[in-house]
Amino acid sequence: MSVATAGTAQAQPEFDVRGRAHFDAAFVDADQNPELGSGSLLRRGRLGVTGDLTDDWDFLAEYDFAGGSATANDVRLRRSLGPGRLIIGQVKVPMGLNELASSNNITFIERSAPSNLVVDSRRLGLSYHMSQGPVTLQSMVYTKAINQSTNGNDPVGVAGRVVFNPVNEGGNVVHLGLSAAVEDLGTNGSIRLRERPESRPANGVRVIDTGSISNVSSTAKLGLELAYQAGPFSAEAEYLNVNLDRDGVGSPSFGGYHVQASYVLTGESRSYSGGVFGGISPSGSNGAWEVAARYSSADLDDSGIVGGGMDNVTLGVNYYVSSNLRFMGNLIFSDVTDGRFGDENVNIFLMRVAYSF
């Protein structure tokens, strides 16, 4: 949806309204854990405005209303500068192939557990992104998120990501990525890592949880990415780790990895640009079908902290009615060890209807 307005810096700038609605329903089999139950929720309900302010400057302001109140997502100004773009405001920290892909385009209903555990999503800061040939460079200096409460002890972090894609032509892609982030939490810093079995409607219960870890002065994160696409077939692997520097206590390390593969039965390929995979646009009037499988492993046990471990196998089917509407189904088999509720096996059938404009 576009609205043309009069302007002095350029002729007829356009302002676009954008949004997305993701509705999820889960059917859960977890006999040993009564807190995990079936349910449904509006996972995302976003509305935003984007547009050009001048020939060089553009903006985006997007909020999520799914939780009953407005939560800031991307709120930023962006300017063309040299070979890249300077970004001011709240955007995603440049780390992780899975995290940087839009929720409109991810292969599975939820991102992998290691991605959710390790990677900070959006933070307020200053970024610079550029792509030259097969190389993409992204950097960011950041602090807390807009809606984040830190009791006056705001963190300061710096992150960088480099991607090399020697092949990106005709639906064929080879992607190699490395990212890192260091964050100073200030005095009396604390952190808590916890995660669900890659499903939100199951009462939102986190099955692995470190609890609050005190005396954390800083964190250091590392991410390794590998992806390959040959027409309708695509595969990716990602490793993520976070190391906590604790004052006089030790330095526990947590993280995990995932591997996944998918095949589009109707022959389409995912788009790819700037070190990130996009979505699938059906080539015919009958839509596009995709099948996928993923294995993920997350470990929250180290240096005397027993947060538990989780291994998930997910099988997925996606039907793309158009580039804006898709139906998704995931069958998740989750094996939890030393979690909040001890050892348990959780089986989930998760569905989503996703629409964006």
BELJO-V570299 format. One line per field, one symbol per residue. burial: b if it has 9 or more other C-alpha atoms within 8 Angstrom, else e. Layout:
BEGIN
burial=???
END
This chain:
BEGIN
burial=eeeeeeeeeeeebbbbbbbbbbbbbbbbebeeeeebbbbbebbbbbbbbbbbbbeebbbbbbbbbbeeeeebbbbbbbbbeeebbbbbbbbbbbbbbbbbbeeebbebbebbbbbbbbbeebbbbbbbbbbeebbbbbbbbbbbbeeeeeeeebbbbbbbbbbbbebbeebbbbbbbbbbbbbbbbebbbebbbbbbbbbbbbebbbbbbeebbbbbbbbbbbbbbbbbbbbbbbbbbbbbbbbbbeeeebbbbbbbbbbbbbbbeebbbbbeebbbbbbbbeeeebbbbbbbbbbbbbbbbeebbbbbbbbbbbbbbbbbbbbbbbbbbbbbbbbbbbbeebbbbbbbbbbbbbbe
END
